[in-house]
Amino acid sequence: MQQHLLNFLDRRAVVQRAAHMAFELMRFTQSREHRPSDEAAGLSCVFLGFEFMPRIIAPTIANLGATDMSRYPHPELHDLPEDLRTKILEVQEKAGFVPNVFLALARRPAEWRAFFAYHDALMVPESVGRESNLTKGDREMIVTTTSAANQCLYCVVAHGAILRIYEKKPLVADQVAVNYRKADITPRQRAMLDFAMKVCQHSDLVEDADFTALHAHGFNDEDIWDIAAITAFFGLSNRMASFSGMSPNPEFYLMGRVPKQK
């Protein structure tokens, strides 16, 4: 019981840090006078794992800048191989900013390519000619929930932003990060997260009964593989982000939280 309480408090601390930053950013944007030049607000695209998705860009947030807490300096763009440089510039053009993970991992190009190839195979299955019964929101929900359990600030903030957009629920990312059992999600998603958390924390205890429980909610064995593989892959991502001091971009904090400016 004591360990469960400590785990809960650890996850809550991660979310509180993210929520505090979001509040400060929101207060900053609301305190500024509205000017036509601030009409960067609107529909844009963020390019994560080479997938385009709509998002709302909060006005003036790009001007805030990010505090680079990384223990490893980001490489200069002109020093990167052409394929990495091309993809990163595509990200910047579509989103208006570059998620720090793209730059942080670019210091080792071979690992960068392998990381995003596996990322896309799991998170954008259609990019490799595969279908999945997991929705985009399901996949981001797995990432956000298990990343909170692993106390990864970067992944909770970044993927929580994408989760809010896909699910069209501004509160859901905070809910699943702190306590998914009390979140505004479906019974199917709760069963999915029960299994993801078991893989995250006690994969050695997975048994046939876990598969049976998921089958009862309409998941097949390939879906179960997806849940486990996403959990495992982001276990790697969480640890890389945490040990290297990777910081979330400020833009992520308000995505999916505030309405589009008229």
GUFIZA-160434 format. One record per residue (C-alpha): residue number from 1; residue in three letters; x, y, z. Coordinates in Angstrom, 1 decimal. Each point is the difference from the previous one (the first is absolute). Layout:
BEGIN
pt nr:NUM; rest:ala; u:X; v:Y; w:Z .
...
//
This chain:
BEGIN
pt nr:1; rest:met; u:0.0; v:0.0; w:0.0 .
pt nr:2; rest:gln; u:2.8; v:2.4; w:0.9 .
pt nr:3; rest:gln; u:1.8; v:-0.6; w:-3.3 .
pt nr:4; rest:his; u:-3.3; v:0.5; w:-1.9 .
pt nr:5; rest:leu; u:-0.4; v:3.4; w:1.8 .
pt nr:6; rest:leu; u:3.6; v:1.0; w:-0.9 .
pt nr:7; rest:asn; u:-0.6; v:-0.9; w:-3.6 .
pt nr:8; rest:phe; u:-3.2; v:2.1; w:-0.1 .
pt nr:9; rest:leu; u:1.7; v:3.0; w:1.6 .
pt nr:10; rest:asp; u:2.9; v:-0.3; w:-2.5 .
pt nr:11; rest:arg; u:-2.4; v:0.0; w:-2.9 .
pt nr:12; rest:arg; u:-2.0; v:2.9; w:1.5 .
pt nr:13; rest:ala; u:3.2; v:2.0; w:0.3 .
pt nr:14; rest:val; u:0.8; v:-0.4; w:-3.7 .
pt nr:15; rest:val; u:-3.5; v:1.2; w:-1.0 .
pt nr:16; rest:gln; u:0.1; v:2.9; w:2.5 .
pt nr:17; rest:arg; u:3.2; v:1.2; w:-1.6 .
pt nr:18; rest:ala; u:-1.6; v:-0.1; w:-3.4 .
pt nr:19; rest:ala; u:-3.2; v:1.6; w:1.1 .
pt nr:20; rest:his; u:1.8; v:2.8; w:1.8 .
pt nr:21; rest:met; u:2.0; v:0.8; w:-3.2 .
pt nr:22; rest:ala; u:-3.2; v:-0.1; w:-2.0 .
pt nr:23; rest:phe; u:-1.7; v:2.5; w:2.4 .
pt nr:24; rest:glu; u:3.0; v:2.4; w:-0.1 .
pt nr:25; rest:leu; u:0.0; v:-0.1; w:-3.8 .
pt nr:26; rest:met; u:-3.7; v:0.5; w:-0.2 .
pt nr:27; rest:arg; u:0.2; v:3.0; w:2.3 .
pt nr:28; rest:phe; u:2.8; v:1.4; w:-2.0 .
pt nr:29; rest:thr; u:-1.9; v:-0.2; w:-3.3 .
pt nr:30; rest:gln; u:-3.1; v:1.5; w:1.5 .
pt nr:31; rest:ser; u:1.9; v:2.9; w:1.5 .
pt nr:32; rest:arg; u:1.2; v:1.1; w:-3.4 .
pt nr:33; rest:glu; u:-1.9; v:2.4; w:-2.2 .
pt nr:34; rest:his; u:-1.4; v:-1.7; w:-3.1 .
pt nr:35; rest:arg; u:1.6; v:1.2; w:-3.2 .
pt nr:36; rest:pro; u:-0.5; v:-1.1; w:-3.6 .
pt nr:37; rest:ser; u:3.6; v:-1.4; w:0.0 .
pt nr:38; rest:asp; u:-1.2; v:-2.4; w:2.8 .
pt nr:39; rest:glu; u:-2.2; v:-1.8; w:-2.5 .
pt nr:40; rest:ala; u:2.3; v:-2.9; w:-0.1 .
pt nr:41; rest:ala; u:-2.9; v:-1.5; w:1.9 .
pt nr:42; rest:gly; u:-2.0; v:-2.4; w:-2.2 .
pt nr:43; rest:leu; u:0.2; v:-3.3; w:-1.6 .
pt nr:44; rest:ser; u:3.4; v:-1.4; w:-0.7 .
pt nr:45; rest:cys; u:1.7; v:-3.3; w:-0.1 .
pt nr:46; rest:val; u:2.6; v:-1.6; w:2.3 .
pt nr:47; rest:phe; u:2.2; v:-2.6; w:-1.5 .
pt nr:48; rest:leu; u:0.8; v:-2.7; w:2.6 .
pt nr:49; rest:gly; u:1.4; v:-3.3; w:-1.1 .
pt nr:50; rest:phe; u:-0.5; v:1.2; w:-3.6 .
pt nr:51; rest:glu; u:-3.8; v:0.2; w:0.5 .
pt nr:52; rest:phe; u:-2.0; v:3.1; w:-0.7 .
pt nr:53; rest:met; u:-2.7; v:0.9; w:2.6 .
pt nr:54; rest:pro; u:-2.0; v:3.2; w:0.5 .
pt nr:55; rest:arg; u:0.6; v:2.1; w:3.0 .
pt nr:56; rest:ile; u:-0.8; v:3.4; w:1.4 .
pt nr:57; rest:ile; u:3.0; v:2.3; w:0.4 .
pt nr:58; rest:ala; u:-0.5; v:2.4; w:3.0 .
pt nr:59; rest:pro; u:0.8; v:3.6; w:-1.0 .
pt nr:60; rest:thr; u:3.4; v:1.3; w:0.9 .
pt nr:61; rest:ile; u:1.1; v:-3.2; w:1.7 .
pt nr:62; rest:ala; u:2.8; v:-0.5; w:-2.5 .
pt nr:63; rest:asn; u:1.5; v:3.2; w:1.3 .
pt nr:64; rest:leu; u:0.5; v:-1.4; w:3.4 .
pt nr:65; rest:gly; u:2.9; v:-2.2; w:-0.9 .
pt nr:66; rest:ala; u:1.0; v:-3.3; w:1.7 .
pt nr:67; rest:thr; u:2.5; v:-0.4; w:2.8 .
pt nr:68; rest:asp; u:2.5; v:-2.5; w:-1.3 .
pt nr:69; rest:met; u:0.6; v:-2.3; w:2.9 .
pt nr:70; rest:ser; u:1.7; v:-2.7; w:-2.1 .
pt nr:71; rest:arg; u:3.2; v:-1.5; w:1.3 .
pt nr:72; rest:tyr; u:1.0; v:-0.6; w:-3.6 .
pt nr:73; rest:pro; u:0.2; v:3.1; w:-2.4 .
pt nr:74; rest:his; u:-2.2; v:-0.3; w:-3.0 .
pt nr:75; rest:pro; u:2.0; v:-0.3; w:-3.3 .
pt nr:76; rest:glu; u:0.0; v:2.8; w:-2.5 .
pt nr:77; rest:leu; u:-2.5; v:-0.5; w:-2.8 .
pt nr:78; rest:his; u:2.6; v:0.5; w:-2.7 .
pt nr:79; rest:asp; u:2.2; v:-2.7; w:1.5 .
pt nr:80; rest:leu; u:-2.7; v:-2.7; w:-0.3 .
pt nr:81; rest:pro; u:-0.4; v:-2.5; w:-2.8 .
pt nr:82; rest:glu; u:-2.3; v:1.1; w:-2.8 .
pt nr:83; rest:asp; u:-2.8; v:-2.4; w:0.8 .
pt nr:84; rest:leu; u:-0.2; v:1.1; w:3.6 .
pt nr:85; rest:arg; u:0.3; v:3.7; w:-0.9 .
pt nr:86; rest:thr; u:-2.8; v:-0.3; w:-2.6 .
pt nr:87; rest:lys; u:-2.4; v:-1.7; w:2.5 .
pt nr:88; rest:ile; u:0.7; v:2.5; w:2.8 .
pt nr:89; rest:leu; u:-0.6; v:2.9; w:-2.4 .
pt nr:90; rest:glu; u:-3.3; v:-1.6; w:-1.0 .
pt nr:91; rest:val; u:-0.9; v:-0.1; w:3.7 .
pt nr:92; rest:gln; u:0.8; v:3.7; w:0.4 .
pt nr:93; rest:glu; u:-1.9; v:1.0; w:-3.1 .
pt nr:94; rest:lys; u:-3.1; v:-1.8; w:1.0 .
pt nr:95; rest:ala; u:-0.1; v:0.5; w:3.7 .
pt nr:96; rest:gly; u:1.8; v:3.3; w:0.5 .
pt nr:97; rest:phe; u:2.4; v:-1.6; w:2.4 .
pt nr:98; rest:val; u:2.1; v:-3.1; w:0.3 .
pt nr:99; rest:pro; u:-0.8; v:-2.5; w:2.8 .
pt nr:100; rest:asn; u:3.2; v:-0.3; w:2.0 .
pt nr:101; rest:val; u:0.2; v:-3.8; w:-0.4 .
pt nr:102; rest:phe; u:0.8; v:0.5; w:-3.7 .
pt nr:103; rest:leu; u:3.1; v:2.1; w:0.8 .
pt nr:104; rest:ala; u:1.0; v:-1.9; w:3.2 .
pt nr:105; rest:leu; u:0.3; v:-3.4; w:-1.8 .
pt nr:106; rest:ala; u:1.5; v:1.4; w:-3.1 .
pt nr:107; rest:arg; u:3.5; v:0.0; w:1.6 .
pt nr:108; rest:arg; u:0.0; v:-3.7; w:-1.0 .
pt nr:109; rest:pro; u:-1.5; v:-0.2; w:-3.5 .
pt nr:110; rest:ala; u:-0.2; v:-3.8; w:-0.2 .
pt nr:111; rest:glu; u:-1.9; v:-0.2; w:3.3 .
pt nr:112; rest:trp; u:-2.2; v:2.9; w:-1.1 .
pt nr:113; rest:arg; u:-1.0; v:-1.9; w:-3.1 .
pt nr:114; rest:ala; u:-0.6; v:-3.2; w:1.9 .
pt nr:115; rest:phe; u:-2.0; v:1.8; w:2.7 .
pt nr:116; rest:phe; u:-2.4; v:1.7; w:-2.3 .
pt nr:117; rest:ala; u:-0.4; v:-3.0; w:-2.3 .
pt nr:118; rest:tyr; u:-1.2; v:-2.1; w:3.0 .
pt nr:119; rest:his; u:-2.0; v:3.0; w:1.3 .
pt nr:120; rest:asp; u:-1.9; v:0.3; w:-3.3 .
pt nr:121; rest:ala; u:-0.5; v:-3.7; w:-0.4 .
pt nr:122; rest:leu; u:-1.8; v:0.0; w:3.4 .
pt nr:123; rest:met; u:-1.7; v:3.4; w:0.1 .
pt nr:124; rest:val; u:-0.7; v:0.4; w:-3.7 .
pt nr:125; rest:pro; u:-0.6; v:-3.6; w:-1.1 .
pt nr:126; rest:glu; u:-1.5; v:1.0; w:-3.3 .
pt nr:127; rest:ser; u:3.4; v:1.4; w:-1.0 .
pt nr:128; rest:val; u:1.3; v:-3.5; w:-0.1 .
pt nr:129; rest:gly; u:-3.1; v:-1.5; w:-1.6 .
pt nr:130; rest:arg; u:-1.5; v:-1.4; w:3.2 .
pt nr:131; rest:glu; u:-3.4; v:0.5; w:1.5 .
pt nr:132; rest:ser; u:-0.7; v:0.3; w:3.7 .
pt nr:133; rest:asn; u:-3.2; v:0.0; w:2.1 .
pt nr:134; rest:leu; u:1.6; v:2.4; w:2.4 .
pt nr:135; rest:thr; u:-1.0; v:3.6; w:-0.7 .
pt nr:136; rest:lys; u:2.5; v:2.9; w:-0.1 .
pt nr:137; rest:gly; u:-1.4; v:1.1; w:3.3 .
pt nr:138; rest:asp; u:0.4; v:-3.5; w:1.5 .
pt nr:139; rest:arg; u:3.7; v:-0.1; w:-1.0 .
pt nr:140; rest:glu; u:0.7; v:3.5; w:1.5 .
pt nr:141; rest:met; u:-2.0; v:-1.0; w:3.1 .
pt nr:142; rest:ile; u:2.3; v:-3.0; w:0.6 .
pt nr:143; rest:val; u:3.1; v:2.2; w:-0.5 .
pt nr:144; rest:thr; u:-1.3; v:2.7; w:2.4 .
pt nr:145; rest:thr; u:-1.0; v:-2.4; w:2.7 .
pt nr:146; rest:thr; u:3.1; v:-2.1; w:0.1 .
pt nr:147; rest:ser; u:2.3; v:3.0; w:-0.4 .
pt nr:148; rest:ala; u:-1.5; v:1.4; w:3.1 .
pt nr:149; rest:ala; u:0.7; v:-3.3; w:1.8 .
pt nr:150; rest:asn; u:3.6; v:0.4; w:-1.2 .
pt nr:151; rest:gln; u:0.0; v:3.6; w:1.1 .
pt nr:152; rest:cys; u:1.0; v:1.3; w:-3.4 .
pt nr:153; rest:leu; u:-0.9; v:3.7; w:-0.2 .
pt nr:154; rest:tyr; u:0.8; v:0.3; w:-3.7 .
pt nr:155; rest:cys; u:-2.2; v:-2.8; w:-1.1 .
pt nr:156; rest:val; u:-2.9; v:0.8; w:2.3 .
pt nr:157; rest:val; u:-0.1; v:3.6; w:-1.2 .
pt nr:158; rest:ala; u:0.6; v:-0.7; w:-3.7 .
pt nr:159; rest:his; u:-2.2; v:-3.0; w:-0.4 .
pt nr:160; rest:gly; u:-2.6; v:1.3; w:2.4 .
pt nr:161; rest:ala; u:-0.4; v:3.0; w:-2.4 .
pt nr:162; rest:ile; u:-0.6; v:-2.3; w:-2.9 .
pt nr:163; rest:leu; u:-2.4; v:-2.1; w:2.1 .
pt nr:164; rest:arg; u:-2.1; v:3.0; w:0.8 .
pt nr:165; rest:ile; u:-0.3; v:0.8; w:-3.7 .
pt nr:166; rest:tyr; u:-0.8; v:-3.5; w:-1.2 .
pt nr:167; rest:glu; u:-2.6; v:-0.6; w:2.8 .
pt nr:168; rest:lys; u:-1.3; v:3.6; w:-0.1 .
pt nr:169; rest:lys; u:0.1; v:0.0; w:3.8 .
pt nr:170; rest:pro; u:2.1; v:2.8; w:1.6 .
pt nr:171; rest:leu; u:0.1; v:-1.8; w:3.4 .
pt nr:172; rest:val; u:0.7; v:-3.6; w:-1.0 .
pt nr:173; rest:ala; u:3.8; v:0.1; w:-0.1 .
pt nr:174; rest:asp; u:0.3; v:1.3; w:3.5 .
pt nr:175; rest:gln; u:-2.6; v:-2.6; w:1.2 .
pt nr:176; rest:val; u:1.7; v:-3.0; w:-1.5 .
pt nr:177; rest:ala; u:3.4; v:1.1; w:1.1 .
pt nr:178; rest:val; u:-1.1; v:0.3; w:3.7 .
pt nr:179; rest:asn; u:-2.5; v:-2.8; w:0.3 .
pt nr:180; rest:tyr; u:-1.4; v:-1.6; w:-3.2 .
pt nr:181; rest:arg; u:-2.5; v:-2.0; w:2.0 .
pt nr:182; rest:lys; u:-1.9; v:3.2; w:0.8 .
pt nr:183; rest:ala; u:0.5; v:1.6; w:-3.4 .
pt nr:184; rest:asp; u:-2.8; v:0.8; w:-2.5 .
pt nr:185; rest:ile; u:0.7; v:-2.9; w:-2.3 .
pt nr:186; rest:thr; u:-1.9; v:-3.1; w:-1.2 .
pt nr:187; rest:pro; u:0.1; v:-3.4; w:1.8 .
pt nr:188; rest:arg; u:1.8; v:-1.3; w:-3.1 .
pt nr:189; rest:gln; u:2.7; v:2.6; w:0.4 .
pt nr:190; rest:arg; u:0.3; v:-0.7; w:3.7 .
pt nr:191; rest:ala; u:0.5; v:-3.7; w:-0.7 .
pt nr:192; rest:met; u:2.7; v:1.0; w:-2.6 .
pt nr:193; rest:leu; u:1.8; v:2.2; w:2.6 .
pt nr:194; rest:asp; u:-0.3; v:-2.7; w:2.7 .
pt nr:195; rest:phe; u:2.0; v:-2.3; w:-2.4 .
pt nr:196; rest:ala; u:2.4; v:2.8; w:-1.1 .
pt nr:197; rest:met; u:0.8; v:0.8; w:3.7 .
pt nr:198; rest:lys; u:0.6; v:-3.7; w:0.7 .
pt nr:199; rest:val; u:2.5; v:-0.2; w:-2.9 .
pt nr:200; rest:cys; u:1.6; v:3.3; w:1.2 .
pt nr:201; rest:gln; u:0.4; v:-1.0; w:3.6 .
pt nr:202; rest:his; u:-0.3; v:-3.8; w:0.2 .
pt nr:203; rest:ser; u:0.5; v:-1.6; w:-3.4 .
pt nr:204; rest:asp; u:1.3; v:-3.2; w:1.6 .
pt nr:205; rest:leu; u:-3.5; v:-0.5; w:1.5 .
pt nr:206; rest:val; u:-2.0; v:0.2; w:-3.3 .
pt nr:207; rest:glu; u:-2.1; v:-3.2; w:-0.4 .
pt nr:208; rest:asp; u:-2.6; v:-1.5; w:-2.3 .
pt nr:209; rest:ala; u:-2.7; v:1.5; w:2.2 .
pt nr:210; rest:asp; u:1.1; v:3.5; w:-1.0 .
pt nr:211; rest:phe; u:-0.6; v:-0.9; w:-3.7 .
pt nr:212; rest:thr; u:-3.4; v:-1.4; w:0.9 .
pt nr:213; rest:ala; u:-1.0; v:3.2; w:1.7 .
pt nr:214; rest:leu; u:1.0; v:2.0; w:-3.1 .
pt nr:215; rest:his; u:-1.8; v:-2.3; w:-2.3 .
pt nr:216; rest:ala; u:-3.2; v:0.7; w:1.9 .
pt nr:217; rest:his; u:0.4; v:3.6; w:-1.0 .
pt nr:218; rest:gly; u:0.5; v:-0.7; w:-3.7 .
pt nr:219; rest:phe; u:3.8; v:0.0; w:-0.2 .
pt nr:220; rest:asn; u:1.6; v:-2.7; w:-2.0 .
pt nr:221; rest:asp; u:3.5; v:-1.4; w:0.4 .
pt nr:222; rest:glu; u:1.5; v:2.5; w:-2.4 .
pt nr:223; rest:asp; u:-1.6; v:2.9; w:1.9 .
pt nr:224; rest:ile; u:1.5; v:-1.4; w:3.2 .
pt nr:225; rest:trp; u:3.4; v:-0.1; w:-1.7 .
pt nr:226; rest:asp; u:-0.5; v:3.6; w:-0.9 .
pt nr:227; rest:ile; u:-0.8; v:1.0; w:3.6 .
pt nr:228; rest:ala; u:3.1; v:-1.8; w:1.3 .
pt nr:229; rest:ala; u:2.3; v:1.2; w:-2.7 .
pt nr:230; rest:ile; u:-1.0; v:3.6; w:0.4 .
pt nr:231; rest:thr; u:0.5; v:-0.3; w:3.8 .
pt nr:232; rest:ala; u:3.4; v:-1.6; w:-0.5 .
pt nr:233; rest:phe; u:1.2; v:2.4; w:-2.7 .
pt nr:234; rest:phe; u:-0.9; v:3.1; w:2.1 .
pt nr:235; rest:gly; u:1.6; v:-1.6; w:3.0 .
pt nr:236; rest:leu; u:3.2; v:0.5; w:-2.0 .
pt nr:237; rest:ser; u:-1.0; v:3.5; w:-1.1 .
pt nr:238; rest:asn; u:-0.8; v:1.0; w:3.6 .
pt nr:239; rest:arg; u:3.4; v:-1.1; w:1.2 .
pt nr:240; rest:met; u:1.8; v:1.7; w:-2.8 .
pt nr:241; rest:ala; u:-1.9; v:3.3; w:0.6 .
pt nr:242; rest:ser; u:0.5; v:-0.1; w:3.8 .
pt nr:243; rest:phe; u:3.6; v:-0.9; w:0.2 .
pt nr:244; rest:ser; u:1.0; v:2.5; w:-2.7 .
pt nr:245; rest:gly; u:-2.0; v:2.9; w:1.6 .
pt nr:246; rest:met; u:-2.3; v:0.4; w:-3.1 .
pt nr:247; rest:ser; u:-2.4; v:2.9; w:0.6 .
pt nr:248; rest:pro; u:-3.6; v:0.3; w:-1.4 .
pt nr:249; rest:asn; u:-0.5; v:2.8; w:-2.5 .
pt nr:250; rest:pro; u:-2.1; v:2.8; w:1.5 .
pt nr:251; rest:glu; u:-2.4; v:-0.4; w:-3.0 .
pt nr:252; rest:phe; u:-1.2; v:-3.4; w:1.3 .
pt nr:253; rest:tyr; u:-1.4; v:1.3; w:3.3 .
pt nr:254; rest:leu; u:-3.0; v:1.8; w:-1.4 .
pt nr:255; rest:met; u:-0.7; v:-2.2; w:-3.0 .
pt nr:256; rest:gly; u:-3.6; v:-1.3; w:0.3 .
pt nr:257; rest:arg; u:-0.6; v:2.0; w:3.2 .
pt nr:258; rest:val; u:-1.1; v:3.4; w:-1.3 .
pt nr:259; rest:pro; u:-2.7; v:0.8; w:-2.7 .
pt nr:260; rest:lys; u:1.0; v:1.4; w:-3.3 .
pt nr:261; rest:gln; u:0.2; v:3.8; w:-0.1 .
pt nr:262; rest:lys; u:-2.7; v:1.5; w:-2.2 .
//
